[in-house]
Amino acid sequence: MSDYIQKVIEAVRPKLSEYGLKLLPRGKNSFSLIRGTTIVMTVRDAGEIVELSYKSKKYTYDKWYTKPEHLTAMILNVLEHQEKQQ
């Protein structure tokens, strides 16, 4: 795992059970958050950027500006406002 992805995983993992999600590593530089057999979100380290896929949309963030703690906050915010209601 890339250092960036590893930091995001470490920060997100303790909160996943609140949303009924599990973490599924996907290769060297990405992971998915799953509920049952459904992929809810995928995060991938793509070199200078990080890609977040959610609800069939892909969002890209420059890793220079979006540090792991910023991406973690964004992921948890999405889960809090979107996924907890389901």
N, C-alpha and C positions, 0 to 999 in steps of 0.2 A: 504494500500500500504506500502511496505517496504520503509524505509527512503532512501535507495539507488535509488530505482525506482522513488520515488517521486522527488528526485533531478534531475534525468535525464529528467523526464517529464517536470518539470518547465523550464529547460534549452532548451529543444527541441521545446516545444509548440509554442513559438513566431515565429519560422521559418517555420512551416509546410505549411502555406498558399502559400509560395513561390514555393513549389513543388506540390501543389494541393493535399495535404494529410490531413487526419484527424486522431486524436488519439482515439483509442478504448481501454479502460481499459479491461483487460481479467483476472478476478480473483484478488486475493490478491497481487500477486507479479509479474504481467506481464502486458504488453500492446502491442498493434499492431498499426502500422501505415498503414492506408488504403487509397486507391484511388478508389472511387466509392464503389464497392463491392469486390475489390481485395485486399488481404493482401500483402503489400509490404515488411514489416519487422516486426518481433516480438522480443521483449526483455523480458527476464525472469530472475528474481532473484532466483537462485537455491542454496541459502545458502552461501557457500564460493566462489562460482563462479557465473558469470552472463552469460547467453546464448543469443546470437544474431542469429536469423534465417533470412537469406536473400537469395533469389533466390534458394530455395531448399537446401541450405547448412547451417549447424549450426556451429557457432564459439563460443568457450568458453573462458572466460577471468577470471583470478584470481582477485577477488575484492580487494585483498591486494595491487596489483600493478595497477589495472585499476580503478582509482577513478571515481566517477560519471562525473566529468568534462572531463576526458579522453575519456570515452565512448561516451559522448555527442559530443565531437569533431570528433570522429570516425564516428558516425551516420551522422552528418552533412556533413562530407567529402564524404561519400558514396552517400548521397542524391545529393550533389553538382555535383559530377562527373558521377553518373550513372542515377539518376532519373530525373534530370532537362532536360536532353536531350530528354526525352520521351514526 
